[in-house]
Amino acid sequence: MKLNCGDTCPKSGSYKVIDVKGNVINSVWVGEGETMPPTQYSDCHYESES
């Protein structure tokens, strides 16, 4: 599942930060119902690690 900053996190867990080329550049832990935090670059998105 692809999530962007500002989206509501559907499930607590660790999320990979993916850049426009598909590279993993970081990971963050976000709790269910929390807002996905801003990414370092505007063209990045989040994907669940599980």
Backbone hydrogen bonds in HBPLUS format (Angstrom, degrees):
<---DONOR---> <-ACCEPTOR-->    atom                        ^
c    i                          cat <-CA-CA->   ^        H-A-AA   ^      H-
h    n   atom  resd res      DA  || num        DHA   H-A  angle D-A-AA Bond
n    s   type  num  typ     dist DA aas  dist angle  dist       angle   num
A0003-LEU N   A0046-TYR O   2.86 MM  43  4.88 163.4  1.89 140.0 144.0     1
A0046-TYR N   A0003-LEU O   2.66 MM  43  4.88 173.6  1.67 155.0 156.3     2
A0007-ASP N   A0004-ASN O   3.04 MM   3  5.65 162.6  2.07 137.5 140.5     3
A0006-GLY N   A0036-MET O   2.91 MM  30  5.14 165.7  1.93 133.9 137.6     4
A0036-MET N   A0007-ASP O   2.78 MM  29  5.47 166.1  1.79 165.5 170.4     5
A0009-CYS N   A0034-GLU O   2.78 MM  25  5.49 173.1  1.79 169.7 172.0     6
A0033-GLY N   A0009-CYS O   2.87 MM  24  5.15 175.9  1.87 148.4 148.3     7
A0013-GLY N   A0030-VAL O   2.99 MM  17  5.72 152.9  2.06 151.4 160.1     8
A0030-VAL N   A0013-GLY O   2.94 MM  17  5.72 162.5  1.97 161.9 160.3     9
A0049-GLU N   A0014-SER O   3.11 MM  35  5.89 155.1  2.18 160.0 152.3    10
A0015-TYR N   A0028-VAL O   2.70 MM  13  5.36 164.3  1.72 164.5 169.7    11
A0028-VAL N   A0015-TYR O   2.87 MM  13  5.36 155.3  1.94 148.8 156.0    12
A0016-LYS N   A0047-GLU O   2.73 MM  31  5.25 150.1  1.81 171.3 163.1    13
A0047-GLU N   A0016-LYS O   2.98 MM  31  5.25 144.9  2.10 141.6 151.1    14
A0017-VAL N   A0026-ASN O   2.81 MM   9  5.04 170.7  1.81 138.0 136.1    15
A0025-ILE N   A0017-VAL O   2.86 MM   8  5.70 165.6  1.88 162.6 167.5    16
A0018-ILE N   A0045-HIS O   2.79 MM  27  5.39 170.4  1.80 162.7 165.7    17
A0045-HIS N   A0018-ILE O   2.99 MM  27  5.39 152.2  2.07 147.0 155.8    18
A0019-ASP N   A0023-ASN O   2.92 MM   4  5.44 160.6  1.96 151.6 156.8    19
A0022-GLY N   A0019-ASP O   2.93 MM   3  5.31 163.1  1.96 116.3 121.6    20
A0034-GLU N   A0031-GLY O   3.02 MM   3  5.55 161.9  2.05 136.0 139.2    21
A0044-CYS N   A0041-TYR O   3.29 MM   3  5.78 160.4  2.33 122.5 121.9    22
